[in-house]
Amino acid sequence: MKLLSLAVLALLAACPKSGDKKPADPAPRKDAGSAQTLAPVDDGGTVVPQLPPAPPVPRTPAGLPALPSTPELASITPEAVVLGELLFHDARLSTTGKLACASCHDPARGYSGQVDQTAAGKANLRRTPTLVNLAWVNAFGWDGRYPTLVALVSAHVPGQLGQTLDAALPALLELPLYKAHFARVGGDAKTAAIQALSAFVLTRYEGDSYWDSVEQTARSPRPGVTPDRIIAGYLVFAGKGQCAGCHPPPLYTDGGFHRVLLDPRGDPGRGFVDKAQTGAFRTPTLRGAMLRPSLFHTGAANSVPAAIAHYAGSVKTPGLDPALPAIALTPDDQTNLAVFLNVLSKLRPVPTKPALP
C-alpha cells in the first residue's frame, strides 16, 4: 500500500496518534471544585467550605442533534457535573490510589484509551472506549449490556478500580471540601457519587468540528469546481466507502452492533445479550476518532488510516457482518477519507485537571 501523501500527513500531524508521548498534565485549575471559604460548623463538628455557584451544565455543541428526553439527562444538575468531574479524576476511588477513571478514559485522547489494566493489574479484554456523545446512547458498553449509564458506572467502578463506592467514599467524605460537594448534590453518598459521575460523563460532547461549519456547502460542491481533499473524502465516506451506512451523520454512528473484525480471543461481544449477534460490537462514533490512540474493540488499529486500510482490504474475510459490502478503495481514496475524518475531530487545548480536595 502506498504511503499517505504529504498533504494528509500534515493534516494528521495536528492530532495525537498512538505511540505519541502522552501530553503532560497541565497544572490543576482552581474553580468551583476548589473554593476554600469556610461556612458555619455543621452538625458533626466539621467546618465545611462554602462553595461558589457551579458553572452551567455544558451546552450541546454545533453539529449535534437535540438532546433526547430521558430521565437520566433531565436529572443532570450543574452541582452534579462539578462533583462528577472531581470523582472522575480522583485515584483515591481505587484500591491502589493510582488509578482514576481519567487514567484510562483519557480526556486528552477524547476520553478513550487502549487495552488498559484494572487496579488489580489485569488487562481488560477490550480497549477503553470513548465516552463522548453518550447522551444519545440507549445501551452502554461495547456489547450494550447496560441499559443506563448508572448501571454501567455501578458495575464499572468495582470492576476497574478494585473496590465499590461504599468502600471508597468514607475516606473522601472525611475531607471537608468533598463533604460540601456531596451535601450540595444531596441524597446518600453512593447515590450522589453515581449520579455525579453519570452527569459528568453524559455531558462530554464531541462536536463543533471544522466539518460542521462547512458541511452544507461540502455536500453539494458547485458544478465545475474540483472538490478539495476534504470534500473528496466526504464523497468517499458517503459513496463508495459505504461508511455512512453504519456511521450516519450527525452522530456518525448508527448506535447498532456489527461484526467488522474477527476477535482472535473469541470475545462474544453482543452475544452476551443476544446470541444471534455473537461477535458483533457497538459502532463507535467517528467524531473525535483522530484523537484516539487505538481503534476497534480490540485496539487492533493504531490510527484512523490503519482502520481505513482494514475496511479497504479485509472486509471479504469470512465471518464478518454479511451486510458489510466489499469495499474497494484506491490509495487516493484512503488518503482523502482520512483527511475528512480528521476534520471531524475538533482541535482544542488539552483539558485541564481539576484541583482535587
Wavefront OBJ file of the C-alpha trace (Angstrom):
o trace
v 0.000 0.000 0.000
v 1.339 3.448 -0.866
v 2.275 5.872 1.870
v -0.105 8.683 2.699
v 0.581 11.881 0.827
v 2.475 14.715 2.424
v -0.744 16.715 2.456
v -2.619 14.268 4.634
v 0.409 13.700 6.853
v 0.497 17.412 7.556
v -3.181 17.398 8.481
v -2.927 14.252 10.581
v 0.065 15.630 12.456
v -2.226 18.112 14.147
v -3.871 15.272 16.127
v -2.168 12.910 18.595
v -1.504 9.338 17.457
v -0.793 6.048 19.137
v 2.777 5.942 20.301
v 2.986 9.696 20.859
v 4.193 10.640 24.295
v 1.159 11.347 26.428
v 0.773 15.103 26.956
v 1.909 16.271 30.359
v -0.901 17.002 32.743
v -1.475 20.741 32.967
v -1.463 22.388 36.370
v -4.708 21.721 38.248
v -7.104 24.604 37.808
v -8.905 26.480 40.527
v -12.630 26.540 40.037
v -15.954 25.660 41.633
v -14.393 22.469 42.943
v -11.631 24.141 44.930
v -13.136 27.025 46.892
v -11.985 27.262 50.493
v -14.225 29.916 52.047
v -15.361 28.499 55.394
v -19.003 28.200 56.416
v -20.503 27.590 59.881
v -19.670 24.334 61.638
v -22.019 21.517 60.607
v -23.829 19.157 62.946
v -20.882 16.772 63.086
v -18.487 19.446 64.284
v -16.708 19.772 60.914
v -16.059 23.148 59.317
v -17.490 22.865 55.785
v -16.257 25.097 52.942
v -18.771 27.383 51.284
v -18.796 26.518 47.578
v -19.309 29.123 44.851
v -22.115 28.570 42.333
v -21.417 25.680 39.965
v -20.864 26.559 36.291
v -23.825 25.871 33.992
v -24.270 22.405 32.543
v -22.242 22.217 29.291
v -24.243 23.143 26.211
v -24.605 20.832 23.240
v -22.080 21.989 20.613
v -22.850 22.756 16.992
v -23.356 19.811 14.687
v -25.055 17.530 17.225
v -28.789 16.830 17.361
v -31.098 17.968 20.142
v -30.708 16.003 23.343
v -33.213 13.177 23.788
v -35.795 13.398 26.548
v -34.694 10.863 29.147
v -34.955 10.910 32.961
v -31.180 10.489 33.233
v -30.489 13.616 31.180
v -33.309 15.594 32.789
v -31.836 14.993 36.257
v -28.395 16.438 35.443
v -27.527 19.468 37.572
v -24.524 21.804 37.477
v -23.597 20.706 41.001
v -23.572 17.034 39.986
v -21.340 17.728 36.971
v -18.784 19.512 39.172
v -18.691 16.679 41.708
v -18.565 14.118 38.914
v -15.510 15.758 37.383
v -13.688 15.582 40.715
v -14.540 11.911 41.208
v -13.653 11.101 37.585
v -10.106 12.338 38.190
v -9.663 11.059 41.751
v -7.429 7.992 42.039
v -8.452 7.591 45.677
v -11.507 5.728 44.423
v -9.183 2.827 43.514
v -7.577 0.283 45.801
v -4.099 1.347 44.653
v -4.677 5.083 44.912
v -3.106 5.372 41.472
v -5.929 4.602 39.028
v -8.778 7.003 38.252
v -11.494 6.911 35.600
v -9.442 9.518 33.728
v -6.386 7.231 33.726
v -7.996 5.010 31.077
v -10.657 7.344 29.665
v -8.007 9.962 28.977
v -9.505 13.438 28.362
v -6.529 14.279 26.135
v -7.395 11.273 23.930
v -11.082 12.000 23.540
v -11.953 10.230 26.804
v -10.726 6.937 25.375
v -7.705 4.679 25.727
v -6.095 1.443 24.651
v -6.372 -2.027 26.207
v -5.766 -0.753 29.716
v -5.314 -2.565 33.023
v -7.567 -2.707 36.069
v -6.404 -1.707 39.543
v -5.632 -5.401 40.108
v -3.177 -5.316 37.196
v -5.334 -7.425 34.889
v -5.503 -6.411 31.231
v -9.033 -5.685 30.034
v -10.488 -7.836 27.293
v -11.388 -4.781 25.195
v -9.877 -1.382 24.625
v -11.158 1.569 26.612
v -13.997 3.104 24.560
v -14.612 6.803 24.140
v -17.099 8.467 26.481
v -18.121 11.264 24.118
v -21.704 11.770 22.947
v -23.138 9.071 25.206
v -26.201 11.260 25.797
v -27.660 9.721 22.609
v -26.854 6.109 23.542
v -29.580 3.821 24.886
v -27.481 0.764 25.801
v -23.960 1.139 27.172
v -20.682 -0.724 26.821
v -19.088 -2.383 23.803
v -21.785 -5.064 23.965
v -24.645 -2.829 25.133
v -25.392 -4.926 28.204
v -26.060 -1.895 30.451
v -29.452 -0.192 29.919
v -28.368 3.040 31.626
v -25.124 4.804 32.405
v -25.960 4.464 36.107
v -25.939 0.686 35.647
v -22.595 0.842 33.839
v -20.980 3.057 36.489
v -22.251 0.828 39.282
v -20.527 -2.186 37.698
v -17.537 -0.375 36.214
v -16.178 1.217 39.388
v -15.588 -2.015 41.332
v -14.590 -3.912 38.202
v -11.928 -1.409 37.145
v -10.924 0.404 40.331
v -10.958 -2.651 42.557
v -13.479 -1.581 45.182
v -17.059 -0.445 45.496
v -18.096 3.132 46.079
v -19.359 2.059 49.508
v -15.769 1.134 50.377
v -14.090 4.132 48.750
v -16.326 7.040 49.720
v -15.957 7.166 53.546
v -12.345 8.336 53.265
v -13.310 11.059 50.780
v -16.199 12.222 52.963
v -13.735 12.931 55.765
v -12.454 15.795 53.605
v -14.492 18.968 54.270
v -14.479 20.071 50.636
v -15.824 16.757 49.405
v -18.374 16.798 52.203
v -19.603 20.165 50.931
v -19.905 18.854 47.364
v -21.851 15.778 48.405
v -24.152 17.856 50.590
v -24.842 20.188 47.682
v -25.782 17.287 45.379
v -27.904 15.710 48.114
v -29.009 12.182 48.918
v -26.882 9.363 50.267
v -23.217 9.397 49.285
v -23.256 6.373 46.951
v -26.301 7.580 45.034
v -24.816 11.091 44.794
v -21.489 9.726 43.500
v -23.138 7.596 40.798
v -25.410 10.475 39.810
v -22.418 12.833 39.646
v -20.188 10.514 37.604
v -23.072 9.868 35.204
v -23.783 13.597 34.874
v -20.151 14.370 34.061
v -19.836 11.564 31.505
v -23.137 12.341 29.793
v -22.020 15.941 29.203
v -18.765 15.034 27.414
v -19.569 16.182 23.902
v -17.633 15.963 20.653
v -18.969 18.373 18.056
v -18.439 21.838 16.600
v -15.814 20.463 14.219
v -14.441 22.199 11.167
v -16.594 19.913 9.052
v -19.741 21.102 10.836
v -19.018 24.641 9.700
v -18.764 23.719 6.026
v -20.993 20.638 5.785
v -23.856 22.058 3.782
v -21.572 23.565 1.152
v -19.371 20.490 1.008
v -22.290 18.145 0.464
v -23.187 19.951 -2.759
v -19.971 21.088 -4.445
v -20.634 23.566 -7.221
v -20.674 22.157 -10.771
v -17.336 22.551 -12.454
v -15.455 23.021 -9.172
v -12.879 20.355 -8.320
v -13.503 19.224 -4.735
v -10.583 19.593 -2.357
v -9.369 16.629 -0.340
v -11.861 17.192 2.465
v -14.843 17.216 0.130
v -13.364 14.336 -1.846
v -13.034 12.431 1.421
v -16.657 13.134 2.290
v -17.731 11.817 -1.101
v -15.802 8.598 -0.446
v -17.383 8.400 3.028
v -20.921 8.800 1.702
v -20.346 6.879 -1.536
v -18.019 4.047 -2.476
v -16.602 3.716 1.030
v -20.077 2.827 2.365
v -19.055 4.372 5.712
v -22.297 6.289 6.235
v -24.276 3.061 6.398
v -23.024 2.361 9.922
v -21.708 5.847 10.739
v -24.523 8.174 9.600
v -24.301 11.873 10.467
v -24.775 13.846 12.609
v -23.621 11.452 15.368
v -21.582 9.363 12.907
v -22.815 6.118 14.470
v -25.987 4.135 13.976
v -25.877 3.005 17.610
v -26.013 -0.590 16.401
v -23.798 -3.649 16.666
v -21.810 -5.104 13.772
v -19.236 -7.800 13.053
v -16.449 -5.879 11.360
v -13.385 -7.546 12.887
v -12.766 -11.132 13.919
v -11.670 -11.411 17.552
v -8.849 -13.955 17.905
v -9.817 -14.458 21.566
v -13.394 -15.412 20.748
v -14.959 -12.483 22.612
v -18.727 -12.926 22.043
v -19.433 -9.186 22.274
v -23.133 -8.546 21.769
v -23.553 -12.308 22.127
v -23.642 -11.723 25.891
v -27.030 -10.096 25.292
v -28.237 -11.742 22.069
v -26.585 -14.951 20.867
v -27.698 -14.191 17.322
v -25.292 -11.232 17.381
v -22.254 -13.095 18.692
v -19.076 -11.354 17.567
v -20.782 -8.001 16.991
v -19.721 -4.835 18.791
v -21.099 -1.335 19.094
v -20.447 1.080 16.254
v -18.377 3.894 17.826
v -18.866 7.480 16.773
v -16.313 8.759 14.267
v -16.424 12.193 15.869
v -13.081 12.608 17.602
v -11.696 9.385 16.136
v -8.391 11.046 15.237
v -7.773 11.731 18.934
v -7.956 8.077 19.953
v -4.758 6.057 20.451
v -6.323 2.901 19.012
v -9.495 1.754 17.274
v -11.799 -1.281 17.078
v -12.812 -3.053 20.277
v -9.505 -4.937 20.271
v -7.357 -1.853 19.678
v -6.099 -3.629 16.544
v -5.662 -0.388 14.564
v -3.359 2.271 15.984
v -4.565 5.025 13.667
v -7.514 6.033 11.513
v -5.567 5.303 8.296
v -4.879 1.778 9.622
v -8.600 1.294 10.309
v -9.426 2.505 6.796
v -6.910 0.040 5.376
v -8.723 -2.764 7.218
v -12.003 -1.903 5.547
v -10.330 -1.409 2.181
v -8.632 -4.788 2.169
v -10.087 -7.151 4.756
v -13.863 -6.903 4.533
v -14.076 -10.099 2.473
v -12.917 -12.126 5.475
v -15.405 -14.943 6.199
v -17.477 -14.474 9.334
v -17.854 -10.715 9.155
v -21.212 -8.954 9.075
v -22.993 -10.164 5.916
v -24.385 -6.664 5.442
v -20.862 -5.284 5.164
v -20.168 -4.786 1.471
v -16.865 -5.451 -0.179
v -15.199 -2.071 -0.245
v -12.567 -1.259 -2.841
v -10.679 1.959 -2.146
v -7.679 3.286 -4.004
v -4.756 4.733 -2.045
v -6.048 8.195 -3.011
v -9.499 7.318 -1.696
v -7.983 6.233 1.596
v -5.939 9.403 1.895
v -8.943 11.615 1.182
v -11.138 9.677 3.593
v -8.539 10.090 6.359
v -8.454 13.844 5.717
v -12.242 14.026 6.011
v -12.259 12.070 9.270
v -9.505 14.317 10.585
v -11.768 17.366 10.374
v -14.471 15.570 12.382
v -12.110 15.924 15.355
v -12.130 19.385 16.884
v -8.681 20.652 17.818
v -8.722 22.029 21.356
v -6.296 22.505 24.253
v -5.659 19.510 26.488
v -8.412 19.574 29.146
v -7.136 20.758 32.483
v -7.394 18.562 35.543
v -9.478 19.997 38.397
v -7.836 20.717 41.733
v -8.905 17.813 43.933
v -9.900 18.249 47.596
l 1 2 3 4 5 6 7 8 9 10 11 12 13 14 15 16 17 18 19 20 21 22 23 24 25 26 27 28 29 30 31 32 33 34 35 36 37 38 39 40 41 42 43 44 45 46 47 48 49 50 51 52 53 54 55 56 57 58 59 60 61 62 63 64 65 66 67 68 69 70 71 72 73 74 75 76 77 78 79 80 81 82 83 84 85 86 87 88 89 90 91 92 93 94 95 96 97 98 99 100 101 102 103 104 105 106 107 108 109 110 111 112 113 114 115 116 117 118 119 120 121 122 123 124 125 126 127 128 129 130 131 132 133 134 135 136 137 138 139 140 141 142 143 144 145 146 147 148 149 150 151 152 153 154 155 156 157 158 159 160 161 162 163 164 165 166 167 168 169 170 171 172 173 174 175 176 177 178 179 180 181 182 183 184 185 186 187 188 189 190 191 192 193 194 195 196 197 198 199 200 201 202 203 204 205 206 207 208 209 210 211 212 213 214 215 216 217 218 219 220 221 222 223 224 225 226 227 228 229 230 231 232 233 234 235 236 237 238 239 240 241 242 243 244 245 246 247 248 249 250 251 252 253 254 255 256 257 258 259 260 261 262 263 264 265 266 267 268 269 270 271 272 273 274 275 276 277 278 279 280 281 282 283 284 285 286 287 288 289 290 291 292 293 294 295 296 297 298 299 300 301 302 303 304 305 306 307 308 309 310 311 312 313 314 315 316 317 318 319 320 321 322 323 324 325 326 327 328 329 330 331 332 333 334 335 336 337 338 339 340 341 342 343 344 345 346 347 348 349 350 351 352 353 354 355 356 357
